[in-house]
Amino acid sequence: METIRTIFYVIGMIAATIFILGLFIQTSKELWEEVGKDALVEIKEWFKHTKVGMWYSNKKNGVTILSERKYNKLLKSGEMKNIVIEAEAE
C-alpha cells in the first residue's frame, strides 16, 4: 500500500511540475511579446555605445584604432600617408 501511495505521489509531483512549468512558459512568452522585444532593442542600442560594444564592432569590421604614437610612427616610416581632403564651401 505504501508503494502505491508513493507512486501516486511521484506521478502527482511530476504532473504539478509540468503544469507549473507550462504556466511559466506561457506567461514568459506573453510578457516577451508585450515588453521583451522593445527592451532587447534598447539594450542593443545601449551596448553599441559602450566601450566594449565599440571594441566589438571595430573588431568585427576589422578596424584598428591607432594611438597617436603609433600613427606618427607609421607616418614617419612611410607605411601610411597623411592625406587631407578639404571640402569646398558652396
N, CA, C and O atoms as a CHARMM CRD file, in Angstrom:
* protein
*
  360
    1    1 MET  N      0.82800  -1.19200   0.00000 PROA 1      0.00000
    2    1 MET  CA     0.00000   0.00000   0.00000 PROA 1      0.00000
    3    1 MET  C      0.87200   1.25500   0.00000 PROA 1      0.00000
    4    1 MET  O      0.57300   2.23500  -0.68200 PROA 1      0.00000
    5    2 GLU  N      1.94900   1.20700   0.77400 PROA 2      0.00000
    6    2 GLU  CA     2.85300   2.34700   0.85100 PROA 2      0.00000
    7    2 GLU  C      3.49500   2.61000  -0.50300 PROA 2      0.00000
    8    2 GLU  O      3.71600   3.76400  -0.87100 PROA 2      0.00000
    9    3 THR  N      3.79700   1.54600  -1.25100 PROA 3      0.00000
   10    3 THR  CA     4.41300   1.68500  -2.56600 PROA 3      0.00000
   11    3 THR  C      3.46400   2.36200  -3.55100 PROA 3      0.00000
   12    3 THR  O      3.88400   3.21700  -4.33100 PROA 3      0.00000
   13    4 ILE  N      2.21300   1.99200  -3.51900 PROA 4      0.00000
   14    4 ILE  CA     1.21300   2.58600  -4.41300 PROA 4      0.00000
   15    4 ILE  C      1.04400   4.06600  -4.09900 PROA 4      0.00000
   16    4 ILE  O      0.94900   4.88900  -5.00900 PROA 4      0.00000
   17    5 ARG  N      1.00600   4.40800  -2.80500 PROA 5      0.00000
   18    5 ARG  CA     0.87000   5.79400  -2.39700 PROA 5      0.00000
   19    5 ARG  C      2.09500   6.60500  -2.86200 PROA 5      0.00000
   20    5 ARG  O      1.94800   7.74300  -3.30700 PROA 5      0.00000
   21    6 THR  N      3.27300   6.03500  -2.76200 PROA 6      0.00000
   22    6 THR  CA     4.49100   6.70600  -3.20300 PROA 6      0.00000
   23    6 THR  C      4.47200   6.92700  -4.71200 PROA 6      0.00000
   24    6 THR  O      4.86700   7.99200  -5.18600 PROA 6      0.00000
   25    7 ILE  N      4.01800   5.93800  -5.46500 PROA 7      0.00000
   26    7 ILE  CA     3.92700   6.06300  -6.92200 PROA 7      0.00000
   27    7 ILE  C      2.95700   7.17800  -7.28900 PROA 7      0.00000
   28    7 ILE  O      3.27300   8.00500  -8.14400 PROA 7      0.00000
   29    8 PHE  N      1.78400   7.22000  -6.66300 PROA 8      0.00000
   30    8 PHE  CA     0.82100   8.29300  -6.93700 PROA 8      0.00000
   31    8 PHE  C      1.39100   9.66000  -6.54900 PROA 8      0.00000
   32    8 PHE  O      1.15900  10.65200  -7.24000 PROA 8      0.00000
   33    9 TYR  N      2.13200   9.70800  -5.45000 PROA 9      0.00000
   34    9 TYR  CA     2.75100  10.96300  -5.00500 PROA 9      0.00000
   35    9 TYR  C      3.76300  11.45200  -6.04800 PROA 9      0.00000
   36    9 TYR  O      3.77700  12.63300  -6.39500 PROA 9      0.00000
   37   10 VAL  N      4.60100  10.55000  -6.54200 PROA 10     0.00000
   38   10 VAL  CA     5.61100  10.91300  -7.53800 PROA 10     0.00000
   39   10 VAL  C      4.94000  11.35100  -8.83700 PROA 10     0.00000
   40   10 VAL  O      5.34700  12.34900  -9.43200 PROA 10     0.00000
   41   11 ILE  N      3.92300  10.62200  -9.28300 PROA 11     0.00000
   42   11 ILE  CA     3.19500  10.98600 -10.50500 PROA 11     0.00000
   43   11 ILE  C      2.51700  12.34200 -10.32600 PROA 11     0.00000
   44   11 ILE  O      2.51700  13.16000 -11.24500 PROA 11     0.00000
   45   12 GLY  N      1.94700  12.58200  -9.16400 PROA 12     0.00000
   46   12 GLY  CA     1.31800  13.87500  -8.87900 PROA 12     0.00000
   47   12 GLY  C      2.31900  15.01400  -8.89400 PROA 12     0.00000
   48   12 GLY  O      2.03100  16.09000  -9.41700 PROA 12     0.00000
   49   13 MET  N      3.48600  14.78600  -8.32500 PROA 13     0.00000
   50   13 MET  CA     4.52300  15.82500  -8.30800 PROA 13     0.00000
   51   13 MET  C      5.01200  16.11500  -9.72800 PROA 13     0.00000
   52   13 MET  O      5.24000  17.27300 -10.08000 PROA 13     0.00000
   53   14 ILE  N      5.17200  15.08500 -10.53200 PROA 14     0.00000
   54   14 ILE  CA     5.60200  15.28400 -11.92400 PROA 14     0.00000
   55   14 ILE  C      4.54600  16.06700 -12.69300 PROA 14     0.00000
   56   14 ILE  O      4.87800  16.98500 -13.44200 PROA 14     0.00000
   57   15 ALA  N      3.27500  15.71200 -12.51300 PROA 15     0.00000
   58   15 ALA  CA     2.18600  16.41800 -13.19400 PROA 15     0.00000
   59   15 ALA  C      2.12800  17.88600 -12.74500 PROA 15     0.00000
   60   15 ALA  O      1.94800  18.78000 -13.57100 PROA 15     0.00000
   61   16 ALA  N      2.28000  18.12900 -11.44700 PROA 16     0.00000
   62   16 ALA  CA     2.25500  19.50700 -10.94400 PROA 16     0.00000
   63   16 ALA  C      3.42800  20.30100 -11.49700 PROA 16     0.00000
   64   16 ALA  O      3.27800  21.47300 -11.84300 PROA 16     0.00000
   65   17 THR  N      4.59700  19.67000 -11.58200 PROA 17     0.00000
   66   17 THR  CA     5.77200  20.34800 -12.12500 PROA 17     0.00000
   67   17 THR  C      5.56100  20.70600 -13.58900 PROA 17     0.00000
   68   17 THR  O      5.89600  21.81300 -14.01300 PROA 17     0.00000
   69   18 ILE  N      5.01400  19.78500 -14.35700 PROA 18     0.00000
   70   18 ILE  CA     4.74400  20.05300 -15.77800 PROA 18     0.00000
   71   18 ILE  C      3.72900  21.18100 -15.91800 PROA 18     0.00000
   72   18 ILE  O      3.89500  22.05300 -16.77100 PROA 18     0.00000
   73   19 PHE  N      2.68700  21.17800 -15.09900 PROA 19     0.00000
   74   19 PHE  CA     1.66400  22.22200 -15.15200 PROA 19     0.00000
   75   19 PHE  C      2.26200  23.58700 -14.81000 PROA 19     0.00000
   76   19 PHE  O      2.01500  24.56700 -15.51300 PROA 19     0.00000
   77   20 ILE  N      3.04100  23.65400 -13.74300 PROA 20     0.00000
   78   20 ILE  CA     3.64900  24.92400 -13.32500 PROA 20     0.00000
   79   20 ILE  C      4.65400  25.39800 -14.36600 PROA 20     0.00000
   80   20 ILE  O      4.72200  26.59300 -14.65100 PROA 20     0.00000
   81   21 LEU  N      5.42600  24.49700 -14.93300 PROA 21     0.00000
   82   21 LEU  CA     6.37500  24.85200 -15.98000 PROA 21     0.00000
   83   21 LEU  C      5.64700  25.39000 -17.21200 PROA 21     0.00000
   84   21 LEU  O      6.10200  26.34900 -17.83500 PROA 21     0.00000
   85   22 GLY  N      4.53200  24.77800 -17.55800 PROA 22     0.00000
   86   22 GLY  CA     3.72000  25.26100 -18.67800 PROA 22     0.00000
   87   22 GLY  C      3.19100  26.66700 -18.44300 PROA 22     0.00000
   88   22 GLY  O      3.21900  27.50700 -19.34200 PROA 22     0.00000
   89   23 LEU  N      2.70400  26.92200 -17.22400 PROA 23     0.00000
   90   23 LEU  CA     2.23700  28.26800 -16.87900 PROA 23     0.00000
   91   23 LEU  C      3.36800  29.28200 -16.96600 PROA 23     0.00000
   92   23 LEU  O      3.17500  30.38500 -17.47700 PROA 23     0.00000
   93   24 PHE  N      4.54200  28.92000 -16.47500 PROA 24     0.00000
   94   24 PHE  CA     5.69500  29.80500 -16.50700 PROA 24     0.00000
   95   24 PHE  C      6.08400  30.12400 -17.95000 PROA 24     0.00000
   96   24 PHE  O      6.34500  31.28200 -18.27500 PROA 24     0.00000
   97   25 ILE  N      6.12500  29.12600 -18.80500 PROA 25     0.00000
   98   25 ILE  CA     6.49600  29.34400 -20.20700 PROA 25     0.00000
   99   25 ILE  C      5.47000  30.22900 -20.89900 PROA 25     0.00000
  100   25 ILE  O      5.84200  31.14000 -21.63800 PROA 25     0.00000
  101   26 GLN  N      4.18800  29.97700 -20.67100 PROA 26     0.00000
  102   26 GLN  CA     3.13500  30.77700 -21.30000 PROA 26     0.00000
  103   26 GLN  C      3.20800  32.23100 -20.83900 PROA 26     0.00000
  104   26 GLN  O      3.09500  33.14800 -21.65200 PROA 26     0.00000
  105   27 THR  N      3.39400  32.43900 -19.54800 PROA 27     0.00000
  106   27 THR  CA     3.49200  33.79700 -19.00800 PROA 27     0.00000
  107   27 THR  C      4.72200  34.49700 -19.54800 PROA 27     0.00000
  108   27 THR  O      4.66300  35.67100 -19.91200 PROA 27     0.00000
  109   28 SER  N      5.82900  33.79000 -19.60200 PROA 28     0.00000
  110   28 SER  CA     7.06100  34.37900 -20.12800 PROA 28     0.00000
  111   28 SER  C      6.88800  34.76000 -21.59300 PROA 28     0.00000
  112   28 SER  O      7.35400  35.81800 -22.01700 PROA 28     0.00000
  113   29 LYS  N      6.22600  33.91300 -22.36500 PROA 29     0.00000
  114   29 LYS  CA     6.00400  34.19200 -23.78500 PROA 29     0.00000
  115   29 LYS  C      5.14000  35.43900 -23.95400 PROA 29     0.00000
  116   29 LYS  O      5.45200  36.29800 -24.77900 PROA 29     0.00000
  117   30 GLU  N      4.07500  35.54300 -23.19400 PROA 30     0.00000
  118   30 GLU  CA     3.20700  36.71300 -23.28500 PROA 30     0.00000
  119   30 GLU  C      3.93700  37.98300 -22.84700 PROA 30     0.00000
  120   30 GLU  O      3.78000  39.03500 -23.46700 PROA 30     0.00000
  121   31 LEU  N      4.72200  37.88900 -21.79800 PROA 31     0.00000
  122   31 LEU  CA     5.48400  39.03400 -21.32200 PROA 31     0.00000
  123   31 LEU  C      6.52100  39.44900 -22.36200 PROA 31     0.00000
  124   31 LEU  O      6.73800  40.64100 -22.58300 PROA 31     0.00000
  125   32 TRP  N      7.16500  38.46600 -23.00500 PROA 32     0.00000
  126   32 TRP  CA     8.15400  38.76700 -24.04000 PROA 32     0.00000
  127   32 TRP  C      7.50300  39.49400 -25.21000 PROA 32     0.00000
  128   32 TRP  O      8.07400  40.44100 -25.75000 PROA 32     0.00000
  129   33 GLU  N      6.29600  39.05000 -25.60500 PROA 33     0.00000
  130   33 GLU  CA     5.60400  39.69400 -26.71500 PROA 33     0.00000
  131   33 GLU  C      5.21200  41.12900 -26.37100 PROA 33     0.00000
  132   33 GLU  O      5.19400  41.99400 -27.24700 PROA 33     0.00000
  133   34 GLU  N      4.90000  41.38400 -25.10800 PROA 34     0.00000
  134   34 GLU  CA     4.49300  42.72600 -24.68700 PROA 34     0.00000
  135   34 GLU  C      5.67300  43.66900 -24.50500 PROA 34     0.00000
  136   34 GLU  O      5.65500  44.79300 -25.00700 PROA 34     0.00000
  137   35 VAL  N      6.70300  43.21600 -23.78400 PROA 35     0.00000
  138   35 VAL  CA     7.76900  44.10500 -23.34600 PROA 35     0.00000
  139   35 VAL  C      9.12700  43.73500 -23.91500 PROA 35     0.00000
  140   35 VAL  O      9.93200  44.61900 -24.20700 PROA 35     0.00000
  141   36 GLY  N      9.39000  42.47900 -24.07300 PROA 36     0.00000
  142   36 GLY  CA    10.72600  41.98900 -24.35300 PROA 36     0.00000
  143   36 GLY  C     11.37500  42.50300 -25.61800 PROA 36     0.00000
  144   36 GLY  O     12.55900  42.84000 -25.60900 PROA 36     0.00000
  145   37 LYS  N     10.63100  42.57100 -26.70400 PROA 37     0.00000
  146   37 LYS  CA    11.22900  42.97200 -27.97500 PROA 37     0.00000
  147   37 LYS  C     11.73100  44.41300 -27.91600 PROA 37     0.00000
  148   37 LYS  O     12.81700  44.71000 -28.41300 PROA 37     0.00000
  149   38 ASP  N     10.95700  45.30100 -27.31900 PROA 38     0.00000
  150   38 ASP  CA    11.39000  46.69600 -27.18800 PROA 38     0.00000
  151   38 ASP  C     12.58400  46.81400 -26.25300 PROA 38     0.00000
  152   38 ASP  O     13.50300  47.59400 -26.49900 PROA 38     0.00000
  153   39 ALA  N     12.56000  46.03500 -25.18300 PROA 39     0.00000
  154   39 ALA  CA    13.67600  46.07700 -24.23100 PROA 39     0.00000
  155   39 ALA  C     14.95100  45.56500 -24.88000 PROA 39     0.00000
  156   39 ALA  O     16.03300  46.09400 -24.62400 PROA 39     0.00000
  157   40 LEU  N     14.83400  44.54200 -25.71500 PROA 40     0.00000
  158   40 LEU  CA    16.01100  43.99600 -26.38300 PROA 40     0.00000
  159   40 LEU  C     16.62100  45.01000 -27.33900 PROA 40     0.00000
  160   40 LEU  O     17.84500  45.11300 -27.42700 PROA 40     0.00000
  161   41 VAL  N     15.79400  45.75900 -28.05300 PROA 41     0.00000
  162   41 VAL  CA    16.29600  46.78700 -28.95700 PROA 41     0.00000
  163   41 VAL  C     17.01900  47.87300 -28.16500 PROA 41     0.00000
  164   41 VAL  O     18.08500  48.33500 -28.57100 PROA 41     0.00000
  165   42 GLU  N     16.43900  48.27800 -27.03700 PROA 42     0.00000
  166   42 GLU  CA    17.07300  49.30400 -26.20100 PROA 42     0.00000
  167   42 GLU  C     18.40700  48.82300 -25.63700 PROA 42     0.00000
  168   42 GLU  O     19.36400  49.59500 -25.56700 PROA 42     0.00000
  169   43 ILE  N     18.47900  47.56500 -25.23700 PROA 43     0.00000
  170   43 ILE  CA    19.72500  47.01400 -24.70600 PROA 43     0.00000
  171   43 ILE  C     20.78800  46.96700 -25.79700 PROA 43     0.00000
  172   43 ILE  O     21.94800  47.29500 -25.54600 PROA 43     0.00000
  173   44 LYS  N     20.40100  46.56100 -27.00700 PROA 44     0.00000
  174   44 LYS  CA    21.36000  46.51800 -28.11700 PROA 44     0.00000
  175   44 LYS  C     21.88800  47.91300 -28.44500 PROA 44     0.00000
  176   44 LYS  O     23.08500  48.08000 -28.67800 PROA 44     0.00000
  177   45 GLU  N     21.01200  48.90900 -28.46700 PROA 45     0.00000
  178   45 GLU  CA    21.43500  50.28100 -28.74500 PROA 45     0.00000
  179   45 GLU  C     22.37300  50.79000 -27.65000 PROA 45     0.00000
  180   45 GLU  O     23.37400  51.44400 -27.94300 PROA 45     0.00000
  181   46 TRP  N     22.05100  50.49300 -26.39500 PROA 46     0.00000
  182   46 TRP  CA    22.90300  50.90700 -25.28900 PROA 46     0.00000
  183   46 TRP  C     24.27400  50.25000 -25.40800 PROA 46     0.00000
  184   46 TRP  O     25.29900  50.90000 -25.20500 PROA 46     0.00000
  185   47 PHE  N     24.28800  48.95100 -25.74100 PROA 47     0.00000
  186   47 PHE  CA    25.54600  48.21700 -25.83700 PROA 47     0.00000
  187   47 PHE  C     26.44000  48.77600 -26.94100 PROA 47     0.00000
  188   47 PHE  O     27.66100  48.79400 -26.78700 PROA 47     0.00000
  189   48 LYS  N     25.86100  49.22800 -28.04100 PROA 48     0.00000
  190   48 LYS  CA    26.64900  49.78100 -29.15100 PROA 48     0.00000
  191   48 LYS  C     27.44700  51.00600 -28.71600 PROA 48     0.00000
  192   48 LYS  O     28.50700  51.28100 -29.27800 PROA 48     0.00000
  193   49 HSD  N     26.95700  51.74100 -27.72900 PROA 49     0.00000
  194   49 HSD  CA    27.60200  52.97600 -27.30800 PROA 49     0.00000
  195   49 HSD  C     28.53400  52.79000 -26.11300 PROA 49     0.00000
  196   49 HSD  O     29.13100  53.75900 -25.64100 PROA 49     0.00000
  197   50 THR  N     28.66600  51.56900 -25.62100 PROA 50     0.00000
  198   50 THR  CA    29.61700  51.32100 -24.54400 PROA 50     0.00000
  199   50 THR  C     30.99100  51.05900 -25.13400 PROA 50     0.00000
  200   50 THR  O     31.12500  50.81300 -26.33300 PROA 50     0.00000
  201   51 LYS  N     32.00100  51.11300 -24.29500 PROA 51     0.00000
  202   51 LYS  CA    33.37600  50.88700 -24.74700 PROA 51     0.00000
  203   51 LYS  C     33.54000  49.47400 -25.31400 PROA 51     0.00000
  204   51 LYS  O     34.18200  49.28700 -26.34700 PROA 51     0.00000
  205   52 VAL  N     32.96600  48.49900 -24.64400 PROA 52     0.00000
  206   52 VAL  CA    33.06000  47.11500 -25.10800 PROA 52     0.00000
  207   52 VAL  C     32.29500  46.94200 -26.41900 PROA 52     0.00000
  208   52 VAL  O     32.75500  46.23300 -27.31400 PROA 52     0.00000
  209   53 GLY  N     31.14200  47.57800 -26.53800 PROA 53     0.00000
  210   53 GLY  CA    30.37000  47.49400 -27.77100 PROA 53     0.00000
  211   53 GLY  C     31.11000  48.08900 -28.95200 PROA 53     0.00000
  212   53 GLY  O     31.08500  47.53000 -30.04800 PROA 53     0.00000
  213   54 MET  N     31.76600  49.21500 -28.73700 PROA 54     0.00000
  214   54 MET  CA    32.53800  49.83300 -29.81600 PROA 54     0.00000
  215   54 MET  C     33.73900  48.96700 -30.18300 PROA 54     0.00000
  216   54 MET  O     34.06700  48.82600 -31.36100 PROA 54     0.00000
  217   55 TRP  N     34.39800  48.38400 -29.17300 PROA 55     0.00000
  218   55 TRP  CA    35.52900  47.49800 -29.43400 PROA 55     0.00000
  219   55 TRP  C     35.07000  46.29800 -30.25100 PROA 55     0.00000
  220   55 TRP  O     35.73800  45.90700 -31.20900 PROA 55     0.00000
  221   56 TYR  N     33.93300  45.70800 -29.87800 PROA 56     0.00000
  222   56 TYR  CA    33.39600  44.54600 -30.59900 PROA 56     0.00000
  223   56 TYR  C     33.06300  44.90900 -32.04000 PROA 56     0.00000
  224   56 TYR  O     33.36700  44.14900 -32.96000 PROA 56     0.00000
  225   57 SER  N     32.44400  46.05600 -32.23900 PROA 57     0.00000
  226   57 SER  CA    32.08900  46.49800 -33.59000 PROA 57     0.00000
  227   57 SER  C     33.33700  46.71700 -34.43700 PROA 57     0.00000
  228   57 SER  O     33.37500  46.31300 -35.59900 PROA 57     0.00000
  229   58 ASN  N     34.35400  47.35100 -33.86600 PROA 58     0.00000
  230   58 ASN  CA    35.60300  47.56400 -34.59200 PROA 58     0.00000
  231   58 ASN  C     36.28600  46.24800 -34.91900 PROA 58     0.00000
  232   58 ASN  O     36.79700  46.07400 -36.02600 PROA 58     0.00000
  233   59 LYS  N     36.30300  45.31700 -33.96900 PROA 59     0.00000
  234   59 LYS  CA    36.93300  44.01600 -34.17700 PROA 59     0.00000
  235   59 LYS  C     36.20100  43.24800 -35.27700 PROA 59     0.00000
  236   59 LYS  O     36.82800  42.61600 -36.12700 PROA 59     0.00000
  237   60 LYS  N     34.87900  43.31000 -35.25200 PROA 60     0.00000
  238   60 LYS  CA    34.06600  42.59700 -36.23700 PROA 60     0.00000
  239   60 LYS  C     34.28400  43.16200 -37.64300 PROA 60     0.00000
  240   60 LYS  O     34.28900  42.41300 -38.62000 PROA 60     0.00000
  241   61 ASN  N     34.46200  44.46500 -37.74300 PROA 61     0.00000
  242   61 ASN  CA    34.63100  45.11100 -39.04700 PROA 61     0.00000
  243   61 ASN  C     36.09100  45.23500 -39.46600 PROA 61     0.00000
  244   61 ASN  O     36.38200  45.75900 -40.54100 PROA 61     0.00000
  245   62 GLY  N     37.00700  44.76200 -38.63500 PROA 62     0.00000
  246   62 GLY  CA    38.42300  44.79600 -38.97800 PROA 62     0.00000
  247   62 GLY  C     39.06100  46.16500 -38.85500 PROA 62     0.00000
  248   62 GLY  O     40.03600  46.45300 -39.54800 PROA 62     0.00000
  249   63 VAL  N     38.53300  47.01400 -37.99000 PROA 63     0.00000
  250   63 VAL  CA    39.06900  48.35900 -37.79600 PROA 63     0.00000
  251   63 VAL  C     40.08000  48.33000 -36.65600 PROA 63     0.00000
  252   63 VAL  O     39.82800  47.73700 -35.60700 PROA 63     0.00000
  253   64 THR  N     41.22400  48.97200 -36.86900 PROA 64     0.00000
  254   64 THR  CA    42.23200  49.07700 -35.82200 PROA 64     0.00000
  255   64 THR  C     42.34300  50.53400 -35.39500 PROA 64     0.00000
  256   64 THR  O     42.54800  51.41700 -36.22800 PROA 64     0.00000
  257   65 ILE  N     42.20900  50.78100 -34.11000 PROA 65     0.00000
  258   65 ILE  CA    42.32300  52.12500 -33.57500 PROA 65     0.00000
  259   65 ILE  C     43.79300  52.34800 -33.22700 PROA 65     0.00000
  260   65 ILE  O     44.38000  51.58500 -32.46100 PROA 65     0.00000
  261   66 LEU  N     44.37700  53.39200 -33.79200 PROA 66     0.00000
  262   66 LEU  CA    45.78200  53.70300 -33.55400 PROA 66     0.00000
  263   66 LEU  C     45.92500  54.77300 -32.48400 PROA 66     0.00000
  264   66 LEU  O     45.14500  55.72300 -32.41700 PROA 66     0.00000
  265   67 SER  N     46.93000  54.59700 -31.65800 PROA 67     0.00000
  266   67 SER  CA    47.26700  55.66800 -30.72900 PROA 67     0.00000
  267   67 SER  C     48.02100  56.73400 -31.52200 PROA 67     0.00000
  268   67 SER  O     48.46700  56.48100 -32.64100 PROA 67     0.00000
  269   68 GLU  N     48.16000  57.91200 -30.94700 PROA 68     0.00000
  270   68 GLU  CA    48.85800  58.99100 -31.64600 PROA 68     0.00000
  271   68 GLU  C     50.31300  58.60200 -31.91200 PROA 68     0.00000
  272   68 GLU  O     50.86900  58.93200 -32.96000 PROA 68     0.00000
  273   69 ARG  N     50.91600  57.90600 -30.96800 PROA 69     0.00000
  274   69 ARG  CA    52.30800  57.46700 -31.11100 PROA 69     0.00000
  275   69 ARG  C     52.45900  56.49000 -32.28200 PROA 69     0.00000
  276   69 ARG  O     53.37000  56.62800 -33.09900 PROA 69     0.00000
  277   70 LYS  N     51.54700  55.48900 -32.35800 PROA 70     0.00000
  278   70 LYS  CA    51.60800  54.52800 -33.46300 PROA 70     0.00000
  279   70 LYS  C     51.34300  55.22000 -34.80300 PROA 70     0.00000
  280   70 LYS  O     51.97400  54.90600 -35.81200 PROA 70     0.00000
  281   71 TYR  N     50.40700  56.15800 -34.79500 PROA 71     0.00000
  282   71 TYR  CA    50.07600  56.88800 -36.01900 PROA 71     0.00000
  283   71 TYR  C     51.30000  57.65500 -36.52900 PROA 71     0.00000
  284   71 TYR  O     51.62400  57.58400 -37.71400 PROA 71     0.00000
  285   72 ASN  N     51.98000  58.38800 -35.63900 PROA 72     0.00000
  286   72 ASN  CA    53.16900  59.14400 -36.03000 PROA 72     0.00000
  287   72 ASN  C     54.28900  58.22300 -36.50000 PROA 72     0.00000
  288   72 ASN  O     55.01900  58.55500 -37.43400 PROA 72     0.00000
  289   73 LYS  N     54.42600  57.07100 -35.85600 PROA 73     0.00000
  290   73 LYS  CA    55.45600  56.10700 -36.24400 PROA 73     0.00000
  291   73 LYS  C     55.19300  55.58900 -37.66400 PROA 73     0.00000
  292   73 LYS  O     56.11700  55.47000 -38.46900 PROA 73     0.00000
  293   74 LEU  N     53.92200  55.28200 -37.96200 PROA 74     0.00000
  294   74 LEU  CA    53.58000  54.81500 -39.31000 PROA 74     0.00000
  295   74 LEU  C     53.79900  55.90500 -40.35800 PROA 74     0.00000
  296   74 LEU  O     54.21700  55.61500 -41.47900 PROA 74     0.00000
  297   75 LEU  N     53.51800  57.15800 -39.99400 PROA 75     0.00000
  298   75 LEU  CA    53.74800  58.26300 -40.92300 PROA 75     0.00000
  299   75 LEU  C     55.24100  58.42500 -41.21800 PROA 75     0.00000
  300   75 LEU  O     55.64000  58.58800 -42.37100 PROA 75     0.00000
  301   76 LYS  N     56.05700  58.37800 -40.16900 PROA 76     0.00000
  302   76 LYS  CA    57.49700  58.56300 -40.34200 PROA 76     0.00000
  303   76 LYS  C     58.13700  57.42200 -41.11900 PROA 76     0.00000
  304   76 LYS  O     59.07600  57.64000 -41.88500 PROA 76     0.00000
  305   77 SER  N     57.63600  56.20600 -40.92500 PROA 77     0.00000
  306   77 SER  CA    58.21800  55.06300 -41.62000 PROA 77     0.00000
  307   77 SER  C     57.75100  54.96700 -43.06700 PROA 77     0.00000
  308   77 SER  O     58.31600  54.19800 -43.84400 PROA 77     0.00000
  309   78 GLY  N     56.75000  55.71700 -43.43400 PROA 78     0.00000
  310   78 GLY  CA    56.24300  55.70500 -44.79800 PROA 78     0.00000
  311   78 GLY  C     55.22700  54.60500 -45.06900 PROA 78     0.00000
  312   78 GLY  O     54.80900  54.42000 -46.21200 PROA 78     0.00000
  313   79 GLU  N     54.82700  53.87900 -44.04500 PROA 79     0.00000
  314   79 GLU  CA    53.82900  52.81400 -44.23200 PROA 79     0.00000
  315   79 GLU  C     52.42800  53.38800 -44.44300 PROA 79     0.00000
  316   79 GLU  O     51.53700  52.70800 -44.95200 PROA 79     0.00000
  317   80 MET  N     52.24800  54.63900 -44.04600 PROA 80     0.00000
  318   80 MET  CA    50.94600  55.27800 -44.19200 PROA 80     0.00000
  319   80 MET  C     51.18700  56.72100 -44.60600 PROA 80     0.00000
  320   80 MET  O     52.16000  57.34600 -44.18300 PROA 80     0.00000
  321   81 LYS  N     50.30300  57.23600 -45.42900 PROA 81     0.00000
  322   81 LYS  CA    50.45000  58.61600 -45.87700 PROA 81     0.00000
  323   81 LYS  C     49.33000  59.45000 -45.28100 PROA 81     0.00000
  324   81 LYS  O     48.20000  58.98600 -45.13100 PROA 81     0.00000
  325   82 ASN  N     49.66300  60.68600 -44.94600 PROA 82     0.00000
  326   82 ASN  CA    48.69100  61.61200 -44.38000 PROA 82     0.00000
  327   82 ASN  C     48.06800  62.39300 -45.53400 PROA 82     0.00000
  328   82 ASN  O     48.69900  63.28700 -46.09900 PROA 82     0.00000
  329   83 ILE  N     46.86000  62.06200 -45.87200 PROA 83     0.00000
  330   83 ILE  CA    46.16500  62.73200 -46.95900 PROA 83     0.00000
  331   83 ILE  C     45.02200  63.53200 -46.36300 PROA 83     0.00000
  332   83 ILE  O     44.14100  62.97700 -45.70600 PROA 83     0.00000
  333   84 VAL  N     45.03900  64.83800 -46.59200 PROA 84     0.00000
  334   84 VAL  CA    43.97300  65.68900 -46.08200 PROA 84     0.00000
  335   84 VAL  C     43.09300  66.08600 -47.25400 PROA 84     0.00000
  336   84 VAL  O     43.57400  66.63100 -48.24700 PROA 84     0.00000
  337   85 ILE  N     41.81800  65.81300 -47.13500 PROA 85     0.00000
  338   85 ILE  CA    40.86300  66.15300 -48.17900 PROA 85     0.00000
  339   85 ILE  C     40.03000  67.31200 -47.65300 PROA 85     0.00000
  340   85 ILE  O     39.37000  67.21100 -46.62000 PROA 85     0.00000
  341   86 GLU  N     40.07900  68.41300 -48.38900 PROA 86     0.00000
  342   86 GLU  CA    39.34000  69.58200 -47.97100 PROA 86     0.00000
  343   86 GLU  C     38.08800  69.71800 -48.83400 PROA 86     0.00000
  344   86 GLU  O     38.14600  69.61100 -50.05900 PROA 86     0.00000
  345   87 ALA  N     36.98400  69.94900 -48.18900 PROA 87     0.00000
  346   87 ALA  CA    35.73700  70.12600 -48.91800 PROA 87     0.00000
  347   87 ALA  C     35.59500  71.60300 -49.28100 PROA 87     0.00000
  348   87 ALA  O     35.88800  72.49000 -48.47900 PROA 87     0.00000
  349   88 GLU  N     35.14900  71.83500 -50.48000 PROA 88     0.00000
  350   88 GLU  CA    34.96900  73.21700 -50.91000 PROA 88     0.00000
  351   88 GLU  C     33.61200  73.72100 -50.42200 PROA 88     0.00000
  352   88 GLU  O     32.60400  73.02000 -50.50800 PROA 88     0.00000
  353   89 ALA  N     33.60900  74.93200 -49.91400 PROA 89     0.00000
  354   89 ALA  CA    32.36900  75.54900 -49.45000 PROA 89     0.00000
  355   89 ALA  C     31.59100  76.05700 -50.65400 PROA 89     0.00000
  356   89 ALA  O     32.16600  76.63100 -51.57900 PROA 89     0.00000
  357   90 GLU  N     30.31200  75.84800 -50.63700 PROA 90     0.00000
  358   90 GLU  CA    29.47500  76.30900 -51.76500 PROA 90     0.00000
  359   90 GLU  C     28.90300  77.65600 -51.50500 PROA 90     0.00000
  360   90 GLU  O     28.17900  78.19200 -52.34500 PROA 90     0.00000
